[in-house]
Amino acid sequence: MKRLFQVMALSGLFAFSTLAQDLCAQSSDGKCFKVHGRFAVYTGDGQQVLWPIGTHRLLRVISGLEIPCRVLDDCSNIQTVGDYFVFGDFVVCPLEKDTPDAMRGVSIKSARNLRRVKRK
């Protein structure tokens, strides 16, 4: 019984390390990275954008929208979503090469410390 418990514990550790590697895997477009930023949906064109705070850069969110959209209640209602920002710590993975003076497409893999703030 003790041996079975040890085997199960080791297999759990292996599964966790594999999962962690998948979340921040190196791709041909770059490695996943952490960003403290502001997520917004722009009502003019419906584009979902993540601004890394303290930079002049914008990241276009292509996938992983369900994470910040939970904080906004529902991203499908453009009228109410456009009234708020979501601030937090995001882990994003690039889906496109980094090109100067262009928005880079990313996927949100995880987010922490999210808070919704009314736009002024």
C-alpha positions as CSV (number, residue, x, y, z in Angstrom):
1,M,0.0,0.0,0.0
2,K,2.8,2.4,0.9
3,R,4.5,1.6,-2.4
4,L,1.3,2.3,-4.4
5,F,1.1,5.7,-2.6
6,Q,4.7,6.5,-3.6
7,V,4.0,5.6,-7.2
8,M,0.9,7.7,-7.3
9,A,2.7,10.7,-5.8
10,L,5.5,10.5,-8.3
11,S,3.2,10.2,-11.3
12,G,1.3,13.3,-10.0
13,L,4.5,15.3,-9.9
14,F,5.4,14.2,-13.4
15,A,2.0,15.2,-14.7
16,F,2.2,18.6,-13.0
17,S,5.7,19.3,-14.5
18,T,4.4,18.3,-17.9
19,L,1.4,20.6,-17.5
20,A,3.6,23.5,-16.4
21,Q,5.9,23.0,-19.5
22,D,2.8,23.0,-21.8
23,L,1.6,26.3,-20.4
24,C,4.8,28.1,-21.2
25,A,6.2,26.1,-24.1
26,Q,8.7,27.6,-26.5
27,S,7.2,28.0,-29.9
28,S,8.5,29.3,-33.2
29,D,7.1,32.7,-32.3
30,G,8.7,32.9,-28.8
31,K,8.3,31.8,-25.2
32,C,5.4,32.6,-23.0
33,F,5.9,35.5,-20.7
34,K,4.3,37.4,-17.8
35,V,2.7,40.8,-18.2
36,H,1.1,43.1,-15.7
37,G,-1.4,44.8,-17.9
38,R,-4.8,46.2,-18.7
39,F,-7.3,44.2,-20.9
40,A,-9.9,46.1,-22.8
41,V,-12.4,45.5,-25.5
42,Y,-12.7,48.4,-27.9
43,T,-16.2,49.0,-29.0
44,G,-15.4,50.6,-32.3
45,D,-14.1,47.4,-33.9
46,G,-14.6,44.9,-31.1
47,Q,-10.8,44.2,-30.8
48,Q,-9.6,42.7,-27.6
49,V,-6.3,44.3,-26.5
50,L,-3.8,43.8,-23.7
51,W,-1.6,46.8,-22.8
52,P,1.5,45.9,-20.8
53,I,1.5,48.7,-18.2
54,G,4.6,51.0,-18.5
55,T,5.1,50.3,-22.2
56,H,4.0,51.8,-25.5
57,R,3.1,48.3,-26.8
58,L,-0.3,46.7,-27.4
59,L,-0.9,43.0,-27.7
60,R,-3.9,41.7,-29.7
61,V,-5.6,38.9,-27.8
62,I,-6.6,36.2,-30.2
63,S,-7.4,33.4,-27.8
64,G,-7.8,32.8,-24.1
65,L,-10.5,35.5,-23.8
66,E,-12.6,33.4,-21.4
67,I,-10.3,34.4,-18.5
68,P,-10.8,38.2,-18.6
69,C,-14.4,37.9,-19.9
70,R,-15.4,36.1,-16.7
71,V,-14.5,39.2,-14.8
72,L,-16.5,41.3,-17.2
73,D,-19.4,38.9,-16.9
74,D,-19.8,38.5,-20.7
75,C,-17.6,39.8,-23.6
76,S,-20.4,39.3,-26.1
77,N,-22.2,42.4,-24.9
78,I,-20.0,45.0,-26.5
79,Q,-22.1,47.9,-25.0
80,T,-21.3,47.0,-21.3
81,V,-17.9,45.5,-21.9
82,G,-16.6,48.7,-23.4
83,D,-17.3,50.5,-20.1
84,Y,-14.7,48.5,-18.1
85,F,-11.0,47.6,-18.1
86,V,-9.6,44.4,-16.5
87,F,-6.2,44.9,-14.7
88,G,-4.1,41.9,-13.6
89,D,-1.1,39.7,-14.0
90,F,-1.3,37.7,-17.2
91,V,0.7,34.9,-18.7
92,V,0.6,35.2,-22.5
93,C,2.0,33.1,-25.3
94,P,2.9,34.7,-28.6
95,L,1.0,33.5,-31.7
96,E,2.9,35.7,-34.1
97,K,6.5,37.0,-34.5
98,D,7.4,40.2,-32.8
99,T,7.4,43.0,-35.3
100,P,8.3,46.5,-34.4
101,D,5.4,49.1,-34.6
102,A,2.8,46.3,-34.9
103,M,0.5,44.6,-32.5
104,R,1.6,41.1,-31.7
105,G,-1.1,38.4,-31.5
106,V,-1.1,36.5,-28.2
107,S,-3.0,33.9,-26.3
108,I,-3.8,34.4,-22.6
109,K,-2.9,31.2,-20.8
110,S,-3.6,32.3,-17.2
111,A,-4.3,35.4,-15.2
112,R,-4.2,36.3,-11.5
113,N,-5.1,39.3,-9.3
114,L,-7.8,40.4,-11.8
115,R,-10.0,43.4,-11.0
116,R,-12.6,45.2,-13.1
117,V,-12.3,49.0,-13.2
118,K,-14.9,51.4,-14.7
119,R,-13.6,53.5,-17.6
120,K,-13.8,57.3,-17.0
